[in-house]
Amino acid sequence: MHKLMHTNASQYVSKRDGVFYYIRRVPHDMRQHYAALCISFSLRTKSQRSAARAASSVTQRSEEYWLCFVANLAIWMILSISLTG
């Protein structure tokens, strides 16, 4: 099951041609729901401070989404077993 990372979001920031990008691997238990192994997109800024702030926000939202997704999947599985059993 996916564990909340609680890590420094700046590790997911990369600079290319003066613009910062967010690049992160999809957690192993979520990969079946994604077409790619990594999430990568432009943060649309050349400011390191703005990129760090944006990356922190994206990291928090991603982890919350993945955690809720896994929790909802577990609830759905429990309900489906109890309804069929």
BAKELO-223175 format. One record per residue (C-alpha): residue number from 1; x, y, z. Coordinates in pm, 1 decimal, m for minus. Layout:
BEGIN
<rec><n>NUM</n><px>X</px><py>Y</py><pz>Z</pz></rec>
...
This chain:
BEGIN
<rec><n>1</n><px>0.0</px><py>0.0</py><pz>0.0</pz></rec>
<rec><n>2</n><px>118.0</px><py>351.0</py><pz>m78.4</pz></rec>
<rec><n>3</n><px>294.9</px><py>528.9</py><pz>205.3</pz></rec>
<rec><n>4</n><px>288.2</px><py>904.7</py><pz>242.6</pz></rec>
<rec><n>5</n><px>631.2</px><py>1027.7</py><pz>144.9</pz></rec>
<rec><n>6</n><px>678.0</px><py>1333.2</py><pz>371.9</pz></rec>
<rec><n>7</n><px>975.7</px><py>1443.0</py><pz>168.6</pz></rec>
<rec><n>8</n><px>1127.5</px><py>1761.5</py><pz>42.2</pz></rec>
<rec><n>9</n><px>935.2</px><py>1856.4</py><pz>m273.7</pz></rec>
<rec><n>10</n><px>1240.9</px><py>2028.3</py><pz>m419.8</pz></rec>
<rec><n>11</n><px>1380.6</px><py>1686.1</py><pz>m511.1</pz></rec>
<rec><n>12</n><px>1111.0</px><py>1668.6</py><pz>m780.6</pz></rec>
<rec><n>13</n><px>1215.6</px><py>1998.7</py><pz>m941.1</pz></rec>
<rec><n>14</n><px>1445.7</px><py>2009.5</py><pz>m1240.3</pz></rec>
<rec><n>15</n><px>1561.1</px><py>2303.1</py><pz>m1451.5</pz></rec>
<rec><n>16</n><px>1565.7</px><py>2278.9</py><pz>m1829.6</pz></rec>
<rec><n>17</n><px>1642.8</px><py>2571.5</py><pz>m2061.8</pz></rec>
<rec><n>18</n><px>1592.5</px><py>2812.0</py><pz>m1771.1</pz></rec>
<rec><n>19</n><px>1243.5</px><py>2682.1</py><pz>m1688.4</pz></rec>
<rec><n>20</n><px>1162.1</px><py>2462.8</py><pz>m1389.2</pz></rec>
<rec><n>21</n><px>982.7</px><py>2128.9</py><pz>m1428.9</pz></rec>
<rec><n>22</n><px>816.3</px><py>1890.8</py><pz>m1185.6</pz></rec>
<rec><n>23</n><px>932.7</px><py>1532.5</py><pz>m1242.0</pz></rec>
<rec><n>24</n><px>826.0</px><py>1246.4</py><pz>m1016.7</pz></rec>
<rec><n>25</n><px>787.9</px><py>871.6</py><pz>m1041.5</pz></rec>
<rec><n>26</n><px>438.8</px><py>733.4</py><pz>m992.8</pz></rec>
<rec><n>27</n><px>424.0</px><py>518.8</py><pz>m675.0</pz></rec>
<rec><n>28</n><px>454.3</px><py>149.3</py><pz>m751.9</pz></rec>
<rec><n>29</n><px>104.4</px><py>58.4</py><pz>m631.9</pz></rec>
<rec><n>30</n><px>m50.1</px><py>334.2</py><pz>m847.9</pz></rec>
<rec><n>31</n><px>130.6</px><py>251.8</py><pz>m1174.2</pz></rec>
<rec><n>32</n><px>m148.9</px><py>34.8</py><pz>m1312.6</pz></rec>
<rec><n>33</n><px>m367.3</px><py>348.2</py><pz>m1321.8</pz></rec>
<rec><n>34</n><px>m115.1</px><py>557.9</py><pz>m1520.6</pz></rec>
<rec><n>35</n><px>10.0</px><py>529.8</py><pz>m1877.5</pz></rec>
<rec><n>36</n><px>363.9</px><py>639.8</py><pz>m1783.0</pz></rec>
<rec><n>37</n><px>601.0</px><py>563.6</py><pz>m1496.7</pz></rec>
<rec><n>38</n><px>671.0</px><py>934.3</py><pz>m1435.7</pz></rec>
<rec><n>39</n><px>471.9</px><py>1252.4</py><pz>m1404.3</pz></rec>
<rec><n>40</n><px>648.1</px><py>1543.7</py><pz>m1571.6</pz></rec>
<rec><n>41</n><px>525.8</px><py>1892.7</py><pz>m1652.1</pz></rec>
<rec><n>42</n><px>644.5</px><py>2252.3</py><pz>m1664.6</pz></rec>
<rec><n>43</n><px>598.6</px><py>2464.6</py><pz>m1354.0</pz></rec>
<rec><n>44</n><px>600.1</px><py>2762.9</py><pz>m1594.5</pz></rec>
<rec><n>45</n><px>847.1</px><py>2967.2</py><pz>m1397.4</pz></rec>
<rec><n>46</n><px>1212.0</px><py>3065.6</py><pz>m1409.5</pz></rec>
<rec><n>47</n><px>1210.7</px><py>3155.1</py><pz>m1040.2</pz></rec>
<rec><n>48</n><px>1354.9</px><py>2892.5</py><pz>m807.3</pz></rec>
<rec><n>49</n><px>1143.4</px><py>3019.9</py><pz>m517.7</pz></rec>
<rec><n>50</n><px>819.9</px><py>3000.9</py><pz>m720.6</pz></rec>
<rec><n>51</n><px>914.0</px><py>2654.9</py><pz>m849.0</pz></rec>
<rec><n>52</n><px>976.2</px><py>2528.3</py><pz>m494.7</pz></rec>
<rec><n>53</n><px>640.8</px><py>2665.3</py><pz>m378.0</pz></rec>
<rec><n>54</n><px>456.2</px><py>2513.2</py><pz>m675.8</pz></rec>
<rec><n>55</n><px>632.7</px><py>2177.1</py><pz>m635.3</pz></rec>
<rec><n>56</n><px>540.8</px><py>2166.7</py><pz>m267.9</pz></rec>
<rec><n>57</n><px>175.2</px><py>2224.6</py><pz>m353.8</pz></rec>
<rec><n>58</n><px>175.0</px><py>1963.3</py><pz>m631.4</pz></rec>
<rec><n>59</n><px>349.9</px><py>1708.7</py><pz>m407.1</pz></rec>
<rec><n>60</n><px>99.7</px><py>1757.8</py><pz>m126.9</pz></rec>
<rec><n>61</n><px>m200.4</px><py>1731.8</py><pz>m360.0</pz></rec>
<rec><n>62</n><px>m57.2</px><py>1424.5</py><pz>m536.1</pz></rec>
<rec><n>63</n><px>7.9</px><py>1240.5</py><pz>m212.2</pz></rec>
<rec><n>64</n><px>m338.3</px><py>1324.4</py><pz>m78.0</pz></rec>
<rec><n>65</n><px>m496.7</px><py>1206.7</py><pz>m403.7</pz></rec>
<rec><n>66</n><px>m301.8</px><py>879.4</py><pz>m404.1</pz></rec>
<rec><n>67</n><px>m374.8</px><py>815.3</py><pz>m38.8</pz></rec>
<rec><n>68</n><px>m749.9</px><py>878.3</py><pz>m86.9</pz></rec>
<rec><n>69</n><px>m751.4</px><py>665.4</py><pz>m401.3</pz></rec>
<rec><n>70</n><px>m596.4</px><py>369.4</py><pz>m219.2</pz></rec>
<rec><n>71</n><px>m829.5</px><py>414.0</py><pz>80.0</pz></rec>
<rec><n>72</n><px>m1137.5</px><py>429.4</py><pz>m143.9</pz></rec>
<rec><n>73</n><px>m1020.2</px><py>123.7</py><pz>m335.8</pz></rec>
<rec><n>74</n><px>m981.3</px><py>m68.1</py><pz>m8.9</pz></rec>
<rec><n>75</n><px>m1331.4</px><py>35.4</py><pz>104.3</pz></rec>
<rec><n>76</n><px>m1475.9</px><py>m66.7</py><pz>m233.0</pz></rec>
<rec><n>77</n><px>m1307.1</px><py>m407.3</py><pz>m207.8</pz></rec>
<rec><n>78</n><px>m1439.4</px><py>m463.7</py><pz>144.8</pz></rec>
<rec><n>79</n><px>m1792.8</px><py>m366.9</py><pz>39.9</pz></rec>
<rec><n>80</n><px>m1785.6</px><py>m585.7</py><pz>m269.5</pz></rec>
<rec><n>81</n><px>m1667.4</px><py>m885.2</py><pz>m63.1</pz></rec>
<rec><n>82</n><px>m1933.8</px><py>m831.0</py><pz>203.8</pz></rec>
<rec><n>83</n><px>m2209.2</px><py>m798.2</py><pz>m59.1</pz></rec>
<rec><n>84</n><px>m2110.2</px><py>m1115.0</py><pz>m242.0</pz></rec>
<rec><n>85</n><px>m2027.3</px><py>m1322.0</py><pz>68.9</pz></rec>
